[in-house]
Amino acid sequence: QDPTAAHYMFQDDPYLMPRNAANARLFSLSKESGRNAAKYIIKQFPQYFDKTFSEPNVLCLMPETLMPQIESVSEEALKERIHLRRVKDSVDLFDQLIQAGTPVSLETTNSLLDLLCFYGDEESTPEKEEEEKEDLEEPGVNASEQKAPKRQFQRGSQSSGSRWRENNNAERIFKIMPERNAHSYCTMIRGMVKHGASAKAYDMYMDLLNERHKADVHTFNALITAVPYLKERFFERWELAKVFLNHMAQQEVQPNLLTFNALLKTLRRCGGVGRSMSLLVIKEMEALDIEPSLATYDHLLFIFYRGVDLYPSGIISEVLDDVEKRSFTPQDPDDANFFTTAMQACCDLKDIKLAYRLNKAMEKGDNWKFLDMDRLNAYWSKFFSLLCMMEQIDVVLKWYKEMSPSVFYPTPKNILDLLQALDAANHLEAIPSVWEDMKQLGFNRRQELLEELLSLMSREQHPDEVQLAFAKCAEDIKAVHEQTGREHALLEWTGSALGHVAVLFSRAGRTQDAWNMMERFQQINRIPTDQVMNEFLNCAKQTNCPDEAIKLVKLAASLDLPSCQRLKSRTEKEFELSEEQK
């Protein structure tokens, strides 16, 4: 793999190569947006895509038929619209059948409830269809016995999508059903949990028990995930989760991997109770011979390593012992979070050996596929920060050259960490190459990075060759501050940045450039430090420019600086002045 090349998903065109993480995200999303736009056009205007020119015609390679073929008001037409995931059309046709007095079978009504609960009573979109397509592809299969909902729960809000509206079509249809079975209740419960109506889901579960029905494993998984939204106190949450587990045992419902993952996800929000109970959950999984997924380990690491008090590295080490032996397949939506969570734990523990082990496990088999564009950048960003903190500078630079930009795009914090690593290793001669990368990444207007860069370059005297390279960087930074236009807001000079640039020009013997910077102090009402004044005077002496030295003394006098008399004495002593200059 070429370490200087961008990710293979991007166009092989200089204009379309992303420069930083924000560009990479924008470009990758734009490609996906283009695909969705194409799907939308095909779905909205199918009449323009009905010509078949291929010979022989391979049906599985042809676009799907997205328009209803049955025009009559019948149960078959309703099934077809449900299969095509046309939410509004399905509801309208169901209402027409009811008004005409045509009975609709329990199975078809349940399929309609599946559709409404999955999409939250909103029209389907290409993104939602891709999210869990299998749920509705086989009408003959009980949808509530397939996969658990994949929409992730977020703090304070159970669904990042639509919310469950009061008396929506799902509730209305459920109420007018002449008979309801366990599937009807389970679908409603899972839909309510998915779309943020946890209290209603719990009430519906109580109704299910009163009707002497049994819930399936996926319904229990949804209810366990909703526990943090039903109870406030940590102990009460654990007690309610245990109630659901006991009901599973009473109803002879066998827990699966997602049951334990849902339980651990709830324990993440149970404070100290979660820490004390999570290991018991893992032991119960082992007793039932259920193999953990990456999500299981992600929840476990979150519980133990996302707090003020970090636990010793024993737990994460044991987790990595297991992860290193396996190549994982996706089983839970939260599987994708494991590697970034684990790398964050390694950073918090400042354990580079664990990070190397984790990285080796990530590269094993297809494990790398769990990292999408955003997670990949977050993972490598954390790893690189840890490298800068713990490794020798040669190792850090080796990783940096191999990873950027082919694997990840450094963040401003990564560049700051790299500069600090160069400083700690006394390897400041590499700063000009870092500056070139900063320009490429679009970080050349980041004030905190410019301040750190200038501070390191101007702190000590370096060999002439290095000083000339530093002066070139200072010239670029000066140009950035003077850059104006619609695209860029004016970058204001700070006193420290001005002083650093003046020092760098002075040490490189660029007297006129250094004086231009000195004049700016008066323009922006800043006071130059004694070091800046001395460095400029040294430069004037080195280049034999008594006129510049006299200008400096006049500047110090105009600013009423305490060092004015000392500068005057040095000028008289170190320069050969004419009578007029004296």
C-alpha positions in Angstrom: 0.0 0.0 0.0 1.3 3.4 -0.9 1.5 5.5 2.3 1.2 8.7 0.4 -2.1 7.7 -1.3 -5.6 8.4 -0.1 -8.1 5.7 0.8 -9.2 3.6 -2.2 -12.8 4.8 -1.9 -11.8 8.3 -3.2 -11.4 9.3 -6.8 -7.8 9.2 -8.2 -7.9 12.9 -8.9 -5.8 15.6 -7.1 -8.8 17.9 -6.8 -11.0 15.1 -5.3 -8.3 13.9 -2.8 -9.3 14.8 0.7 -6.8 17.0 2.6 -8.1 16.2 6.2 -10.6 14.2 8.2 -13.4 16.7 7.5 -12.8 16.5 3.7 -12.6 12.7 3.9 -15.9 12.5 5.7 -17.6 15.0 3.3 -16.3 13.2 0.2 -17.3 9.7 1.5 -20.8 11.0 2.5 -21.2 12.7 -0.9 -20.6 9.4 -2.7 -23.2 7.7 -0.5 -25.5 10.7 -1.1 -25.1 10.2 -4.9 -26.1 6.5 -4.5 -29.2 7.4 -2.5 -30.1 10.1 -5.1 -29.9 7.5 -7.9 -32.1 5.1 -5.8 -34.6 8.0 -5.2 -34.8 8.8 -8.9 -35.4 5.1 -9.9 -38.0 4.8 -7.1 -39.9 8.0 -8.0 -39.8 7.6 -11.8 -39.8 3.9 -12.5 -41.5 4.4 -15.9 -38.2 5.7 -17.3 -36.3 2.6 -16.3 -38.5 -0.2 -17.7 -36.5 -1.0 -20.8 -34.6 -4.3 -20.8 -31.8 -4.4 -23.3 -29.7 -7.3 -21.8 -29.7 -10.6 -23.5 -30.2 -13.0 -21.8 -32.2 -11.1 -19.2 -30.8 -12.1 -15.7 -33.6 -11.1 -13.3 -31.5 -11.0 -10.2 -29.3 -8.3 -11.8 -32.3 -6.1 -12.8 -33.7 -3.2 -10.7 -36.3 -4.2 -8.2 -40.0 -3.6 -9.1 -40.9 -0.8 -6.8 -44.3 0.1 -8.1 -47.4 -1.8 -7.0 -48.7 -4.2 -9.6 -52.1 -5.0 -8.0 -54.5 -2.1 -8.4 -57.6 -3.7 -6.7 -58.6 -3.1 -3.1 -57.8 -6.5 -1.7 -55.7 -8.2 1.0 -53.2 -9.3 -1.7 -52.7 -5.6 -2.7 -52.1 -4.7 0.9 -49.5 -7.5 1.2 -47.8 -6.2 -1.9 -47.6 -2.6 -0.5 -46.3 -3.9 2.8 -43.6 -5.9 1.0 -42.6 -2.7 -1.0 -42.4 -0.8 2.4 -44.9 1.9 1.3 -46.1 3.0 4.7 -48.8 5.6 3.8 -50.2 3.5 0.9 -50.4 0.4 3.2 -52.3 2.3 5.9 -54.7 3.9 3.4 -55.5 0.5 1.7 -56.0 -1.1 5.2 -58.5 1.6 6.1 -60.3 1.1 2.8 -60.6 -2.6 3.4 -62.0 -2.0 7.0 -64.5 0.6 5.7 -65.7 -1.9 3.0 -66.2 -4.5 5.7 -63.5 -6.8 4.2 -61.8 -8.8 7.0 -58.0 -8.6 7.0 -56.2 -11.7 8.3 -54.3 -11.5 11.6 -51.0 -12.4 9.8 -51.4 -9.5 7.3 -52.3 -7.0 10.1 -49.3 -8.1 12.1 -47.1 -7.5 9.0 -48.6 -4.0 8.7 -47.8 -3.4 12.4 -44.2 -4.6 11.8 -43.9 -2.0 9.0 -45.4 0.8 11.1 -43.4 0.0 14.2 -40.1 -0.3 12.3 -40.5 3.0 10.5 -42.2 4.9 13.3 -45.3 5.5 11.3 -43.2 7.5 8.7 -42.6 6.9 5.1 -39.6 4.7 4.3 -36.4 6.2 3.0 -33.4 4.6 1.2 -31.3 5.0 4.4 -34.0 3.3 6.5 -34.4 0.5 4.0 -30.7 -0.3 4.0 -30.7 -0.3 7.8 -32.4 -3.6 8.3 -33.7 -4.7 4.9 -34.1 -8.4 5.9 -36.8 -7.6 8.5 -39.4 -7.1 5.8 -38.1 -9.1 2.9 -39.8 -12.3 3.8 -43.4 -11.7 4.7 -43.8 -15.3 5.8 -41.2 -15.0 8.5 -42.1 -13.7 11.9 -40.4 -10.3 11.9 -40.3 -10.1 15.7 -38.2 -13.3 15.8 -35.5 -12.0 13.5 -32.9 -9.4 14.4 -33.2 -6.8 17.2 -33.6 -3.2 16.1 -30.3 -1.8 14.9 -31.0 1.9 15.7 -28.5 2.9 18.5 -29.8 4.4 21.7 -28.3 7.6 22.7 -28.1 9.4 26.1 -31.3 11.3 26.8 -32.9 10.1 23.6 -33.7 6.6 22.7 -33.8 7.1 19.0 -31.9 9.5 16.8 -34.8 9.1 14.2 -38.5 9.6 14.5 -40.4 9.8 17.8 -43.4 7.7 18.8 -46.5 10.0 18.3 -49.5 9.8 20.5 -52.4 7.7 18.9 -50.5 7.1 15.7 -51.5 4.6 13.1 -49.8 1.7 14.8 -51.8 2.3 18.0 -55.0 3.0 16.1 -54.8 -0.3 14.1 -53.7 -2.2 17.2 -56.9 -1.0 19.1 -59.3 -2.0 16.3 -57.8 -5.5 15.7 -60.6 -8.0 16.5 -58.0 -10.4 17.8 -54.3 -10.0 18.9 -51.7 -12.6 19.4 -48.2 -12.5 21.1 -46.7 -11.2 17.8 -49.0 -8.1 17.9 -47.9 -7.2 21.4 -44.2 -7.9 20.8 -44.1 -5.8 17.6 -45.8 -2.8 19.4 -43.4 -3.1 22.4 -40.3 -3.2 20.2 -41.6 -0.3 18.1 -42.3 1.8 21.2 -38.9 1.1 22.6 -37.2 1.9 19.3 -38.9 5.2 18.9 -38.5 6.4 22.5 -41.8 5.5 24.2 -40.3 3.3 26.9 -43.1 3.9 29.5 -45.7 2.9 26.9 -43.7 -0.2 26.0 -43.7 -1.2 29.6 -47.5 -0.7 29.9 -47.9 -2.8 26.7 -45.8 -5.5 28.2 -48.1 -5.6 31.3 -51.1 -5.9 28.9 -49.3 -8.8 27.2 -48.9 -10.6 30.6 -52.5 -9.9 31.5 -53.7 -11.5 28.2 -51.5 -14.5 29.2 -49.3 -14.2 26.1 -45.5 -14.9 26.1 -42.9 -12.4 24.8 -40.1 -13.5 22.6 -36.4 -13.1 23.3 -36.1 -9.9 21.1 -38.9 -8.2 22.9 -37.2 -8.9 26.2 -33.9 -7.6 24.7 -35.7 -4.3 23.8 -37.3 -4.0 27.3 -33.9 -4.5 29.0 -32.4 -1.8 26.8 -35.2 0.5 27.8 -34.6 0.0 31.6 -32.5 3.2 32.1 -35.4 5.3 30.7 -37.9 3.7 33.1 -36.0 4.0 36.4 -33.8 6.9 37.8 -31.8 5.2 40.5 -29.0 2.8 39.6 -30.1 0.0 42.0 -33.7 0.3 40.7 -32.5 -0.1 37.2 -30.7 -3.4 38.0 -33.7 -4.7 40.0 -36.0 -4.0 37.0 -33.6 -5.7 34.6 -33.6 -8.8 37.0 -37.4 -8.8 36.9 -37.3 -9.1 33.1 -34.7 -11.9 33.3 -36.8 -13.8 35.8 -39.8 -13.4 33.5 -37.7 -14.9 30.7 -37.0 -17.9 32.9 -40.6 -18.3 33.9 -41.8 -18.1 30.3 -39.0 -20.5 29.2 -37.4 -18.0 26.8 -33.8 -18.8 26.1 -31.6 -15.7 26.2 -29.2 -15.1 23.3 -26.1 -12.9 22.8 -28.2 -9.8 22.3 -29.9 -10.3 25.6 -26.6 -10.2 27.5 -25.4 -7.3 25.4 -28.6 -5.4 26.2 -28.0 -6.2 29.9 -24.5 -4.9 29.8 -25.6 -1.8 27.9 -28.0 -1.1 30.7 -25.3 -1.7 33.3 -23.2 1.0 31.6 -25.7 3.4 33.1 -25.8 1.9 36.5 -22.7 3.4 38.0 -21.0 1.2 40.7 -23.8 -1.4 40.5 -22.8 -1.9 36.9 -19.2 -2.6 37.8 -20.1 -5.1 40.5 -22.6 -7.0 38.3 -21.1 -6.9 34.9 -18.5 -9.7 35.5 -21.3 -11.9 36.9 -23.1 -11.4 33.5 -20.0 -12.5 31.7 -19.8 -15.6 33.8 -23.5 -16.4 33.1 -22.7 -16.1 29.4 -19.9 -18.7 29.8 -22.3 -21.0 31.7 -24.8 -20.9 28.9 -22.0 -21.4 26.3 -22.7 -18.1 24.6 -19.7 -16.6 22.9 -19.2 -12.9 23.4 -19.2 -10.5 20.5 -17.1 -7.3 20.2 -20.1 -5.3 21.6 -20.0 -7.4 24.8 -16.3 -6.4 25.3 -17.1 -2.8 24.3 -19.7 -2.5 27.1 -17.4 -4.2 29.6 -14.5 -1.8 28.8 -16.9 1.2 29.0 -18.1 0.1 32.4 -14.6 -0.2 33.8 -12.5 2.3 32.0 -14.8 5.3 31.4 -14.8 6.8 34.8 -12.7 9.0 37.1 -11.1 5.9 38.8 -9.4 3.7 36.2 -9.2 0.0 37.0 -5.9 -1.8 36.5 -5.1 -3.2 33.1 -6.1 -6.8 34.0 -9.6 -6.7 32.6 -8.6 -5.2 29.2 -5.7 -7.6 29.0 -8.0 -10.6 29.5 -10.4 -9.2 26.9 -7.5 -8.8 24.4 -6.4 -12.4 25.2 -9.7 -13.6 23.7 -10.0 -11.0 20.9 -6.5 -11.9 19.6 -7.6 -15.5 19.0 -10.6 -14.7 16.9 -11.7 -13.1 13.7 -15.2 -11.6 14.4 -18.3 -11.3 12.3 -21.0 -8.6 13.0 -23.6 -9.8 15.4 -24.6 -6.5 17.2 -24.7 -2.9 16.0 -22.5 -1.9 18.9 -19.7 -4.3 17.7 -18.3 -1.4 15.6 -17.5 0.6 18.7 -15.1 -1.9 20.3 -11.8 -0.9 18.8 -12.2 2.9 19.4 -13.3 2.2 23.0 -10.4 -0.2 23.6 -7.9 2.2 22.2 -9.3 5.0 24.4 -8.8 2.7 27.4 -5.2 2.1 26.3 -4.6 5.8 26.1 -6.1 6.4 29.5 -3.9 3.7 31.0 -0.9 5.0 29.0 -0.1 1.4 28.1 1.6 1.2 24.7 2.0 -2.6 24.8 -1.7 -3.1 25.1 -2.2 -0.7 22.2 0.2 -2.7 20.0 -1.7 -5.9 21.0 -5.1 -4.2 20.1 -3.8 -3.0 16.8 -2.5 -6.5 15.9 -6.0 -7.9 16.8 -7.7 -5.2 14.7 -5.6 -6.2 11.6 -6.4 -9.9 12.1 -8.8 -11.4 9.5 -11.8 -9.1 8.7 -11.7 -7.3 12.1 -10.6 -4.1 10.3 -14.0 -3.9 8.6 -15.6 -2.8 11.9 -14.0 0.6 11.5 -15.9 2.9 9.2 -14.3 6.2 8.0 -15.1 8.1 11.3 -14.2 5.3 13.6 -11.0 4.6 11.7 -9.8 8.2 12.1 -10.8 8.2 15.8 -9.0 4.9 16.4 -5.7 5.9 14.7 -5.8 9.4 16.2 -5.9 8.0 19.7 -3.2 5.4 18.8 -0.9 8.1 17.4 -1.4 10.3 20.4 -0.3 7.4 22.6 2.7 6.7 20.4 3.8 10.4 20.7 3.5 10.1 24.5 5.2 6.8 25.1 7.5 5.9 22.2 10.9 6.9 20.9 10.8 9.7 18.3 12.2 7.4 15.5 9.3 5.0 16.1 6.8 7.8 16.2 8.0 9.3 12.9 8.0 5.9 11.3 4.4 5.3 12.2 3.5 8.9 11.1 5.0 8.5 7.7 3.3 5.1 7.2 -0.2 6.1 8.5 -0.7 9.7 7.1 -2.6 10.1 4.9 -3.2 6.6 3.6 -4.7 5.3 6.9 -5.8 8.4 8.8 -5.8 12.2 8.7 -4.0 13.7 11.7 -6.2 16.0 13.9 -4.9 19.3 15.3 -4.3 17.5 18.6 -2.2 14.9 16.8 0.0 17.6 15.3 0.3 19.2 18.7 1.3 15.8 20.2 3.8 15.3 17.5 5.4 18.8 18.1 5.6 18.0 21.8 7.2 14.6 21.0 9.8 16.4 18.7 10.5 18.8 21.5 10.9 16.1 24.2 13.4 14.2 21.9 15.2 17.4 20.9 14.4 16.7 17.3 13.2 20.2 16.3 14.9 20.1 12.9 11.9 18.0 11.7 9.5 20.9 12.3 9.6 22.3 8.7 8.4 19.0 7.3 5.6 19.0 9.9 4.7 22.6 8.8 4.4 21.4 5.2 1.9 18.7 6.4 0.0 21.3 8.4 -0.5 23.3 5.2 -1.6 20.2 3.4 -4.1 19.3 6.1 -5.5 22.9 6.2 -4.2 23.6 9.8 -2.1 26.6 8.8 -4.6 29.0 10.3 -5.0 27.2 13.7 -3.9 29.7 16.3 -2.9 27.2 18.9 -0.8 25.2 16.5 0.9 28.3 15.1 1.8 29.5 18.6 3.3 26.1 19.6 5.2 25.9 16.3 6.7 29.4 16.5 7.5 28.9 20.2 9.5 25.8 19.6 11.4 27.2 16.6 12.3 30.5 18.4 13.2 29.1 21.8 16.8 28.2 21.1 19.6 29.0 18.6 20.1 26.3 16.0 22.7 25.7 13.2 22.4 28.2 10.2 20.8 25.6 7.9 18.0 24.9 10.4 17.6 28.6 11.1 17.1 29.3 7.4 14.4 26.6 7.2 12.7 28.0 10.3 12.8 31.5 8.7 11.0 30.0 5.6 8.3 28.6 7.9 8.0 32.0 9.6 7.6 33.7 6.2 4.8 31.3 5.4 3.1 32.1 8.7 3.5 35.8 8.1 1.8 35.3 4.7 -1.1 33.4 6.4 -1.7 36.4 8.7 -1.7 38.8 5.8 -4.0 36.6 3.7 -7.4 38.2 3.1 -10.4 37.4 1.0 -13.8 36.0 1.0 -12.7 32.5 2.0 -10.6 33.5 5.0 -11.3 35.8 7.9 -8.3 38.0 8.9 -6.0 36.1 11.3 -5.0 38.6 13.9 -1.4 38.8 15.2 -0.7 38.1 18.8 2.2 39.7 20.6 3.9 36.4 21.2 3.5 35.3 17.5 4.9 38.6 16.3 7.9 38.3 18.6 8.6 34.7 17.6 8.5 35.6 13.8 10.8 38.6 14.4 13.3 36.4 16.3 13.3 33.8 13.5 14.0 36.5 10.8 16.7 38.0 13.0 18.5 34.7 13.5 18.4 34.0 9.8 20.0 37.4 9.1 16.9 38.8 7.4 17.1 42.3 8.9 14.5 44.1 6.8 11.9 41.3 7.3 12.7 41.4 11.0 12.3 45.2 11.2 8.9 45.0 9.4 7.7 42.7 12.2 9.1 45.1 14.8 7.1 47.9 13.3 3.9 45.9 13.7 4.2 46.0 17.5 3.4 49.7 17.5 0.5 49.1 15.0 -1.2 46.5 17.1 -0.4 48.1 20.5 1.8 45.3 21.7 5.1 45.5 23.6 8.1 43.4 22.3 10.0 41.4 24.9 13.7 42.0 25.8 14.6 38.8 24.0 13.1 40.1 20.7 14.8 43.4 21.0 18.2 41.8 21.8 17.9 39.3 18.9 17.1 42.1 16.5 20.0 44.2 17.7 22.3 41.1 17.3 21.0 40.7 13.7 21.7 44.4 13.0 25.2 44.0 14.3 25.8 40.8 12.3 24.6 42.4 9.1 26.3 45.7 10.0 23.1 47.8 9.8 23.5 50.7 12.3 20.5 52.5 10.8 18.3 49.5 11.9 19.8 49.6 15.4 19.0 53.3 15.7 15.4 52.6 14.5 15.2 50.0 17.3 16.3 52.5 19.9 13.7 55.0 18.7 11.0 52.3 18.8 11.9 51.4 22.4 11.8 55.2 23.3 8.4 55.7 21.6 7.1 52.7 23.6 8.7 54.0 26.7 10.4 50.6 27.4 12.8 50.2 30.5 15.3 48.6 28.1 15.7 51.7 26.0 18.8 53.0 27.8 20.5 49.6 27.7 19.8 49.3 23.9 21.2 52.8 23.4 24.4 52.0 25.3 24.8 48.8 23.3 24.3 50.6 20.0 26.9 53.2 20.9 29.4 50.6 22.0 28.9 47.9 19.3 28.3 50.1 16.2 30.5 52.6 14.4 28.1 55.6 14.3 28.5 58.8 12.4 28.1 62.2 14.1 24.6 62.5 12.7 23.6 59.0 13.9 25.0 59.8 17.4 
